[in-house]
């Protein structure tokens, strides 16, 4: 594996007694896919990661992908940030690591239109930045191209799958024991 933190996550997952065998296989496969997907991103792209793009590129479900990103955020592998975009999608009105900096306000100024725009959660994008470096780099392989452009990850376009949530809640609740 290229990222030691992902290798550590696989070890941690294998030590959990709350996961069923098929859940462990699913998560290990997702972690392997993420390891290669991350190493195949440019350094610049690793600062702006979309879990739905990862899911689209690798054939994983959106649920597993977003839950994996959230788990890795708790493990300090990623940091999440938010962007509020203008209604026409032409200007980022604010970029912040705290969504309350967006949702606590009613409007934001759009310098392109010289008007204030009402905050609409439909225009909040969620991104992740990779905080760790790989142990080795991808030298002999070509960078993978996106198969298709995935939708932007936002609170409005993800539906929680109870089975995936249950599986990952078991993982997350045991996080204190892994430190």
C-alpha positions in Angstrom: 0.0 0.0 0.0 1.1 3.5 -0.7 -0.4 5.2 2.4 0.7 3.7 5.8 -2.4 5.2 7.4 -4.7 3.2 5.1 -2.7 0.0 5.9 -3.2 0.8 9.6 -6.9 1.2 9.0 -7.1 -2.3 7.4 -5.3 -3.7 10.4 -7.7 -1.9 12.7 -10.7 -3.1 10.8 -9.5 -6.7 10.9 -9.2 -6.5 14.7 -12.8 -5.4 15.1 -15.1 -8.1 16.2 -18.3 -6.3 15.3 -17.9 -6.6 11.6 -19.2 -9.5 9.7 -16.9 -11.2 7.2 -18.5 -9.7 4.1 -18.4 -6.2 5.7 -14.7 -6.6 6.4 -14.1 -7.7 2.8 -16.1 -4.8 1.5 -14.2 -2.3 3.7 -10.8 -3.8 2.9 -11.6 -3.6 -0.8 -12.7 0.0 -0.5 -9.5 0.9 1.4 -7.4 -0.8 -1.3 -9.2 1.1 -4.0 -8.8 4.3 -2.1 -5.1 3.8 -1.7 -4.5 3.4 -5.4 -7.0 6.2 -6.3 -5.2 8.6 -4.0 -1.8 7.8 -5.3 -3.0 8.3 -8.9 -4.3 11.8 -8.1 -1.9 14.8 -8.7 -0.6 16.6 -5.6 -3.0 19.5 -6.4 -6.0 17.2 -6.8 -5.3 15.6 -3.4 -6.2 19.0 -1.9 -9.7 18.8 -3.3 -11.1 15.2 -3.1 -14.7 14.3 -3.8 -15.9 11.0 -2.3 -18.5 10.7 -5.0 -15.8 11.0 -7.7 -13.9 8.2 -5.9 -17.1 6.1 -5.9 -17.7 6.8 -9.5 -14.1 6.0 -10.6 -13.9 2.8 -8.6 -17.5 1.4 -8.8 -18.1 1.7 -5.1 -21.5 2.8 -3.7 -21.8 6.4 -2.6 -22.6 5.3 0.9 -19.5 3.2 1.4 -17.3 5.9 -0.2 -18.7 8.8 1.9 -18.6 6.7 5.1 -15.0 5.8 4.4 -14.0 9.4 3.9 -15.8 10.4 7.1 -14.0 7.6 9.0 -10.6 8.7 7.6 -11.4 12.3 8.6 -11.8 11.0 12.2 -8.4 9.3 11.8 -6.9 12.6 10.7 -6.1 11.3 7.2 -8.5 13.9 5.6 -9.8 17.3 6.6 -13.2 18.4 5.4 -14.0 21.8 4.0 -17.1 23.5 2.6 -17.7 25.8 -0.3 -20.8 27.9 -0.9 -21.3 28.6 -4.6 -23.3 31.3 -6.3 -26.6 30.1 -7.8 -25.1 30.3 -11.3 -22.1 28.3 -10.1 -19.6 30.9 -11.3 -18.3 32.2 -8.0 -17.3 30.5 -4.7 -18.8 32.8 -2.1 -17.0 31.3 0.9 -14.7 28.4 1.6 -14.5 27.3 5.2 -13.8 24.3 7.4 -16.8 25.0 9.5 -20.2 24.7 7.8 -21.8 26.9 10.5 -19.8 29.8 9.0 -22.2 29.3 6.0 -25.4 28.2 7.6 -25.4 30.8 10.3 -25.8 33.6 7.7 -28.7 34.4 5.5 -26.8 35.9 2.6 -23.4 36.3 1.0 -22.1 38.9 -1.3 -21.4 37.9 -4.9 -18.8 40.2 -6.4 -19.5 39.1 -9.9 -23.2 40.2 -9.8 -22.7 42.9 -7.1 -25.6 41.4 -5.2 -26.3 39.4 -2.1 -27.3 35.8 -2.6 -29.5 33.9 -0.2 -27.8 30.9 1.4 -29.1 27.7 -0.1 -27.8 24.4 1.1 -28.1 23.0 -2.4 -25.1 25.1 -3.3 -22.8 23.9 -0.5 -20.1 21.5 -1.7 -18.2 19.3 0.6 -14.6 18.5 -0.2 -11.7 16.7 1.6 -8.0 17.5 1.7 -5.5 14.7 2.2 -3.3 15.4 5.2 -0.8 12.6 4.9 1.9 11.7 2.4 2.4 8.3 0.8 5.3 6.0 1.8 6.1 5.6 -1.8 5.1 7.2 -5.0 3.5 6.0 -8.2 6.3 5.9 -10.7 5.8 3.2 -13.3 2.0 3.6 -13.7 0.2 6.3 -15.6 -2.3 8.5 -13.7 -5.8 7.3 -14.0 -8.3 9.6 -15.7 -11.8 10.1 -14.4 -14.2 7.7 -16.0 -17.0 10.2 -15.7 -17.5 13.4 -13.7 -19.4 12.5 -10.6 -21.9 14.9 -9.0 -20.6 17.3 -6.4 -20.8 15.9 -2.9 -23.3 17.8 -0.9 -25.8 17.1 1.9 -28.7 17.1 -0.5 -27.5 14.4 -2.8 -26.5 11.6 -0.4 -29.0 9.2 1.0 -27.9 7.2 4.0 -28.0 3.4 3.7 -28.9 2.0 7.1 -26.8 -1.2 6.6 -23.7 0.8 5.7 -24.3 3.3 8.5 -24.6 0.5 11.0 -21.4 -1.2 9.9 -19.4 2.0 10.0 -20.9 3.2 13.3 -19.5 0.0 14.7 -16.1 1.1 13.4 -16.4 4.7 14.5 -17.5 3.8 18.1 -14.4 1.8 18.6 -12.1 4.6 17.4 -11.0 5.5 20.9 -9.5 2.0 21.4 -7.2 2.3 18.3 -5.2 5.2 19.7 
